[in-house]
Amino acid sequence: ATAGEVTSAEVDVTVTEPITVTSVEITNYPESVSQNASIEAKDVKVTVSYSNGSSEDDVTPDSVACDTSKIGTAKLTATVGGVTSDPVDVTVKEASAKFTKLTKVDDVVSGTYVVAALVGDDHIGIGSAITLTSSKIKNCETVTVNNGTISTDDAEDFALTIEVVNGVVYIKDSNNKYLGYSSSTNLSLSDTAYEWQIEAGKNGTFRIYSKASTTRALSYRAGDQNCYGAYSTTNITSGSTEYFDLELFKL
């Protein structure tokens, strides 16, 4: 072989689910790749050949576009320094269902939701099995939100049912108890549906307030309280660091 000619080379690829190239190893270095080079996944050209006969070239390793026709076993090859790996079997799966953040009142329809308040950088979610302590919801924890979505795994302990009928909102927990307003800042749980209404929030995306007592809203109070109650709407002002309206994520 003449100088610089590649007589043989191998590229080993390690992948995980979903399709993500986690490591690439050149086991017989071509001239175009320094033997001391650190090959990162982002520098690798990836080709995926799908079970439906289609293929994609030059896709980014950590973001392989997929539709349902591509589900099944696919072949992935990686090319670096002009050398291509042997095909690696990968499984293309349908994307997992996610809870997606809503931004418009008109998009709030009956379904399964995570109800949370955005406090600083944290989303504080209401637990799926609501318990009241001194008529407040204190079984609330931080829920993981990534790019406006919550995975079904992360939402498992926070999923609530919201029913919307002719503009009236009903909130039901995993024990089929309806969340309602009783008096003062107090909430209630009952077998009887309680009527709420919804509008755009002042310190959060949505405001859910009592239909019967319109100045009382389901809201989160931070500080010493760290709980959900039926607080006066006059307290929930833009920029407040104590009282917060709601964020809704729909499955």
Disulfide bonds with the S-S distance in Angstrom:
none
